[in-house]
Amino acid sequence: MQYRTRNIYLIPYAVWIALFVIAPIVLIAYYSMFDIDGALTVGNYRRFFTPVYMGMTVRSFWYAFLVTMFSLLVAYPTAYLLTKTKHKQLWLLLMIMPSWMNLLLKAYAFIGMFGTYGPVNALLGAVGIGTKQILFTEFSFIFVAVYIFVPFMILPIFNALDELNPSLVAAARDLGASGWDTFRRVVFPLTINGVKSGCRAVFIPALSLFMITRLIAGNRVITLGTAIEQHFLVTQDWGMGSTIAVFLIIAMGLTMVLTGSGEEGRQHVK
């Protein structure tokens, strides 16, 4: 009886997954089998493996990797310092609050900041460097993307560091380990699951960015997300747009598998 009751409680969840996860993926796969004229074809998949789309794929992975790497470099020391502060939960809340703001508003704010007459160029002029073209560059794109995604990297790393048993760190120091050795052989291995979760939370959405590439990079950064937007909204080639989306879904799934946390509860100290 208890087993049957538990299965009943799972019905809303199963319906939600079926309608809003499985059904859209099936629909995308279905549309990918049609060309722009509505004829059934596998030509979209052949087109994807041409140099143009392969180049977009490589660039998408490269930019997603850069955004993830820089987010990790910023997030890990930030999360570590947060765990040492007195009001760490309050500071954590203040750091993740910008992620609640509308993405479009943040993008337009950076357009104003990085513009020719914005405060950043005004500061550069005041120190004698002169006006620089900051907006519509790869630098501005990566900077804004890191700013947007870094809270999603900080949160899981903070949780992992906060749950770390401090006696393990103290024991390593008592046994003569230096600060670097303690971090490399104790702290980082025990918080690797938080790092993996943060990398997944950043890398996967960074693969399909399109709004920032248009507003901040001025379409000088072309990714698969940009191509999907163009095919659906400009060329009306839903088949090719769906084909790219299918490969993005596969890439995201592989990323989840490759960065899996492994067995629950197993943590190793080398």
N, C-alpha and C positions, 0 to 999 in steps of 0.2 A: 504493500500500500504506500509506504513511504517513497519507494522508488518511482511509483507511478505519479505521485504528487510532484516529485522533483522534476520529472519529465514535462509535466504541465507548465511549470514555471519557466522552462526553457523555450516554450513555444513563441512568446513575443520576441525573444532574442533571435531565434531561428528565422522568423518571418522578416525581421529587420535586416538580417544578413542577406537573406534571399532577395529582398526588394532593392536594397541600397548598396550591396557589394557585388553579389553574384550576377544579378540581372544587368547592371551597367557594363560589367566586363563582357558578358555574353553579347550584349548589344554592340559594343565596340568591335568585338571580333567579327560579328555579323556584317557590320558596315565596311570593315576592311576588305571584304571579298567583292566589293563592287567598285567600278571605275566611276569617273565623273559623269558618264552618260547613263549610269544605272545598270550596266551590263556586268554579269558575273565574271570575275577574273581573279587570277593570282598575280597579275602584273604589278600590283601595288607592292607586293613583297619583293619582287625582282627589282623594282625601282629603289627600294630602301637600301639595297646593297650596292648602289652606284656610288661613285666617289663623292658626290654632293652630300648625300645623306650620311655616308660614313664619316665625312669630315665634320658634319654637325654633331654626330654621336661622340666622336673623339673630343670635340670642344666642350660638349655638355658634360662629359665625365671629368674633363680637366678642370673646368670652372667649378663643378660641384666638389671636386677634391680640394681645390684651393680654398673655397669657402669653408669646407669642413675643417681643414688643417688650421686655418687662421682662427676659426671659432674655438677650436680645441686649445690653441696656444693662449687665447685670451681667457677662456672659461676655466681651465684647470687651476691656474694660480688664483683667479678671482674666487672660485668656489672654496679653495683651500683657505684663503684669507677670511672668507665669510664664516667658516666654521670656527675661527679663532676670535671672532668679534663677540662683544657682549650681547648685543641684540641681533643675533644672526638671522632670526626669522623675519624681523622687520626689514633688514637690509636686503634679504632675499626677495621679499615682496616688492620692494622698491625697484629691484633690478628686473623683475619679470613683468612689472606693470606696463612698460612700453609695448610688450607683445600683445596687450589687449587692445591697443589702438589700431584703427583701420590702416591697412597696408598702403592704401592709396594716399592717405593723409601724410604718412611718413615719407613716402616717395616725393611728394610735392614739397615737403619741408626741406628735404635734401637738395631739391632742384634750386630752391631759393638760397640755401647755404653755399652750394658749390657754383652758383652762377657767376657770371663776369662781375656783377656788381654786388655779389653776396658778401657776407661777413668773412668768409675764409679768404677770398681774394683781397678784401680790405685789410685784413691782418697781414697778408703777404706783402702788400704794398707798404704798410706801415713799417715793416722791418727791412725794407729795401730790396726785397726779392722781385717784386713786380707782379703784374697780373698773369695768371697761368690758366690754361684750358684744363679745368678739373672735371667739369661735367662732360658727359658723352665720351668717357674713356673707360678702359678696362679697370683702372684703379678705382674710379668712382663706383663702378658696378660691384666690384668685390667688397669694397668698404661698406657700401649700403647693405649688401647681402649679409655680410658678417654681422653688422649691427642688428639686422632683423632677426637672424637665427641664433645669435649667441645666447639669449635667455633659455632656449630649448636645449642648449648644450650645458649650461650652468646647472640647471635643476637636477638632472640625474647624477651628475658628478658630485654636486653638493650632498645629495642624499647618501651616496656611497661613502663619501668622506666622513659625513656626520655619523654614520653607523660603524665606522672603523673603530675597533677596540684600541684605545690609546695605550693600553698596557703592552701591546705588541710592538709599538714604536719605542716605548721606554725600554723594553727588553732588548731590542736591537741596539739601542744606544749604549745600554749597560754592557753589552757584549763587544763593544768597541767599534761598531759600525759608524761610519761618517754620515753626515746628513744626506749626501748624495746616494750612498749605498743603502741607507734606510729607505729613501724614496724609491730607488730603483728595484730593491729586492723585497720590500715589505709594503709600502704605501700604494705604489702604482699597481702591483699585481692584485692586491686586495680590493682595488677600486676599478678594475678593468671592466667589470660589467656595467658600471655607470658610464665609463668612457664609450663603450660599445653602444649603449642606449642613446647617448648624446650624439654620436656619429650617425646613427640611423635616423634620429630626429632631424638632423641637418642635411645629410647627404641626399636622402630620398626626395624631399621637396625641392632641394637645390637643383636636382636634375631637370625639373620641369618648369623652372622659372620663365616667365615671359613678360610680366608687367614691368619688372625692374629693367629688363633688357631694353624695353621700348622707352620708358620714361627717363631712366638714369643713363643708360649706355647709348641711347639714341639709335638703337638697332645696329650699332657697331659690333655688338656681341650677339651672335646668332646661335641659338641653341635649339634643341628638339622642341622645347616648349614654345619657342617663337614660331617654329615651323607648323606646329599643331594649330596655333592661333591663326596663322595666315591661311592654312588650308580650310579651316572651318568658317572663318569670317570674311576672307577676301576672295580666294579662288573658288570657294564653295566645293572643293574636292574633299568631301567627307570621307571617302574611301581611303585616300592617302593619309589624311589626318588621323583616322582610326588606326591605320597600319602603324604609324609612328607611336601612337598611344599603346598599342599592343606590345611593342618592343620596350617601351618605357615601363610597362607593368611587369614584364619579364625581368628587366634589369632591377627593378625595385625588389621583386621577389628574391632574386639572386643575392642582392645586398642584404636582405633580411637573413638569408641562410648563412652567408659567409660571416656575418657579424653576430651570429647567434650566441647566446650566453652560455650555451653548453648545459650540463646537468645542473639542476637546481641545487643551490647551496654548496656546490663544490668550488672551493677557492684554494689556490696554491700559492705558497710562499717559497721562492727559490732561495 
